[in-house]
């Protein structure tokens, strides 16, 4: 918990959502409380993995279990942010490194297609364990990227998010279809884990000259 607060404290504004990956919770685990936040999680069926999120207690949301895909080796949480602003869905995922990329890509594609049909802006983020820096060397990775480009969503993190044994990889991804807003992603060089935390700010934007669209302002930290 001290390391989470170490990341949150320097932020000019506390994140609305703090997404946590590899959160495998045991029966004996004690869930740390973070003042001003509520905690939700999706546990792993294995001895590793799992996803969770601390959500600001004044942020209205609905957990969309109808969007959750049941796939062994992948945990995922989907949140609909409620309010008068543009409809927003946030997905938090962890894909275990040894599990089927093709099955994962297909399941995620089906979920995103369902979201897009209802005119939501969406942000899909997580530790996907697919290295975007060498995707051209693997046809399955190429197909994974092509699927989402065809759906009109694009990666906004393209720098290393994990450096180990002098090898750099970009395996923590953020995808969105909402390129009309002001999106500022940051990779934070902190040693809270073997991955660098990612901080994402989504703020209001002008779509047309002198016309301001009422977008929700969101800050998300991925750890």
C-alpha positions in Angstrom: 0.0 0.0 0.0 2.9 2.4 0.7 4.1 2.0 -2.9 0.6 2.7 -4.3 0.4 5.9 -2.2 4.0 6.7 -3.4 2.6 6.9 -7.0 -0.7 8.6 -6.2 0.7 11.3 -3.9 2.7 13.2 -6.6 -0.3 13.4 -9.0 -1.8 16.8 -9.3 -5.2 15.2 -9.0 -5.8 11.8 -7.4 -6.7 9.1 -10.0 -10.3 8.3 -10.4 -9.4 4.6 -10.9 -6.3 2.7 -9.8 -6.1 -0.5 -11.8 -4.1 -3.4 -10.3 -2.8 -6.4 -12.1 -1.7 -9.8 -10.8 -3.7 -9.4 -7.6 -4.3 -13.1 -6.8 -6.1 -12.9 -3.5 -6.0 -15.9 -1.1 -8.5 -16.7 1.6 -6.0 -15.4 4.2 -5.2 -12.2 2.2 -5.9 -8.9 3.9 -7.3 -6.3 1.5 -5.6 -3.0 2.1 -7.9 0.0 2.4 -7.1 3.2 0.5 -8.9 6.3 2.0 -11.5 7.7 -0.5 -11.6 4.6 -2.6 -13.6 1.4 -3.0 -12.0 -1.8 -4.0 -13.3 -4.5 -6.5 -11.5 -7.5 -7.9 -11.8 -10.5 -10.2 -9.7 -13.4 -8.8 -7.7 -15.9 -10.8 -8.5 -19.6 -11.0 -4.7 -20.2 -11.0 -2.0 -19.4 -8.5 -1.1 -16.2 -10.4 -2.9 -13.4 -12.2 -6.1 -11.6 -11.2 -7.2 -8.0 -11.6 -8.6 -5.4 -9.2 -9.3 -1.7 -9.0 -9.5 1.1 -6.4 -12.3 3.4 -7.5 -12.9 6.8 -6.0 -15.9 6.7 -3.8 -17.6 9.7 -5.4 -17.3 8.2 -8.9 -20.6 6.6 -10.0 -20.1 3.4 -12.0 -21.8 0.1 -12.9 -19.8 -3.1 -13.1 -20.7 -4.6 -16.4 -20.6 -8.4 -15.9 -22.4 -8.9 -19.2 -19.2 -7.8 -21.0 -16.9 -10.1 -19.0 -15.6 -12.9 -21.1 -15.0 -16.3 -19.4 -11.7 -17.5 -20.6 -9.3 -19.6 -18.5 -6.0 -17.7 -18.3 -7.6 -14.2 -18.5 -9.2 -12.1 -15.8 -11.2 -9.0 -16.8 -13.3 -6.3 -15.2 -15.6 -3.9 -17.2 -16.9 -0.6 -15.7 -19.5 1.8 -17.1 -18.9 5.3 -15.8 -22.2 6.9 -15.1 -23.1 10.5 -15.4 -24.4 13.2 -17.7 -21.4 13.1 -19.9 -20.5 10.9 -22.8 -21.0 7.2 -22.2 -17.7 5.5 -21.2 -16.6 1.9 -20.7 -13.3 1.0 -19.0 -11.9 -2.6 -19.3 -9.1 -3.9 -17.1 -7.5 -7.1 -18.2 -4.7 -9.5 -17.4 -3.8 -12.3 -19.9 -1.6 -15.0 -18.5 1.5 -15.2 -20.8 1.2 -18.9 -21.7 -2.4 -18.9 -22.8 -3.8 -18.8 -26.3 -3.4 -15.5 -28.1 -5.9 -16.3 -30.8 -8.7 -17.2 -28.3 -7.9 -14.1 -26.3 -8.0 -11.8 -29.4 -11.3 -13.3 -30.5 -13.0 -12.9 -27.1 -11.8 -9.4 -26.7 -12.8 -8.5 -30.2 -16.4 -9.7 -29.6 -16.7 -7.7 -26.4 -15.4 -4.5 -28.0 -17.8 -5.0 -31.0 -20.7 -5.2 -28.5 -19.5 -2.0 -26.7 -19.0 -0.1 -30.0 -22.5 -1.0 -31.2 -23.9 1.0 -28.3 -21.9 4.1 -29.1 -19.7 4.0 -26.0 -16.3 5.6 -25.8 -14.0 2.9 -24.3 -10.6 2.4 -22.8 -9.2 -1.1 -22.6 -6.1 -1.4 -20.5 -4.1 -4.1 -18.9 -1.1 -6.4 -18.8 -1.7 -8.4 -22.0 1.7 -10.1 -22.2 2.0 -9.5 -25.9 5.1 -7.4 -26.7 4.1 -4.7 -29.2 7.8 -3.9 -29.9 8.4 -7.1 -31.8 4.9 -7.8 -33.1 6.1 -7.9 -36.7 8.0 -11.2 -35.9 4.9 -13.1 -34.9 1.8 -13.5 -37.1 -0.4 -14.1 -34.0 0.7 -10.7 -32.5 0.2 -9.0 -35.9 -3.3 -10.4 -36.1 -4.1 -9.2 -32.6 -3.1 -5.7 -33.5 -4.9 -5.8 -36.9 -8.2 -6.9 -35.2 -8.3 -3.8 -33.1 -7.2 -1.4 -35.9 -10.1 -2.8 -37.9 -12.5 -2.1 -35.0 -11.3 1.5 -35.0 -9.3 1.4 -31.7 -5.6 2.1 -31.4 -2.8 1.6 -28.9 -1.7 4.7 -27.2 1.3 3.2 -25.4 4.2 2.4 -27.7 7.2 2.6 -25.4 8.7 -0.1 -23.0 6.6 -0.7 -19.9 8.9 -3.5 -18.6 12.7 -3.7 -18.6 14.3 -6.9 -17.3 17.8 -8.4 -17.9 18.5 -5.6 -20.4 15.4 -6.6 -22.5 12.7 -4.1 -23.0 9.1 -4.9 -23.8 5.7 -3.2 -24.2 3.3 -5.7 -22.7 1.0 -3.2 -20.8 -1.5 -1.8 -23.3 -4.1 0.9 -23.5 -6.5 0.9 -26.4 -9.3 3.4 -27.1 -11.7 4.4 -29.9 -12.0 7.9 -28.5 -9.3 9.8 -30.3 -11.2 13.1 -30.3 -10.5 13.8 -26.6 -7.4 15.1 -25.0 -5.6 11.9 -24.0 -2.3 12.1 -22.1 -0.6 8.8 -21.3 2.5 8.7 -19.1 4.9 5.8 -18.3 6.1 6.4 -14.7 9.7 5.2 -14.0 9.0 3.8 -10.6 10.1 0.4 -9.2 6.8 -0.4 -7.6 6.9 -3.8 -9.4 8.7 -5.3 -12.4 6.4 -3.2 -14.7 6.3 0.6 -14.9 3.0 2.1 -13.8 1.0 3.9 -16.5 -0.9 7.0 -15.8 -3.7 8.1 -18.3 -5.6 11.3 -18.3 -8.7 11.8 -20.4 -10.0 15.4 -20.4 -12.5 17.5 -22.1 -11.9 18.4 -25.8 -13.3 20.6 -28.5 -14.8 18.7 -31.4 -15.8 21.7 -33.5 -14.7 25.3 -33.5 -16.4 27.1 -30.6 -18.4 24.0 -29.6 -17.3 22.2 -26.5 -18.5 18.6 -26.0 -19.2 17.6 -22.4 -16.7 14.7 -21.9 -16.0 13.1 -18.6 -12.6 13.8 -17.1 -10.9 10.6 -16.0 -7.5 9.8 -14.5 -6.5 6.1 -14.5 -3.4 4.6 -13.1 -2.4 1.1 -14.2 -0.1 -0.8 -11.8 
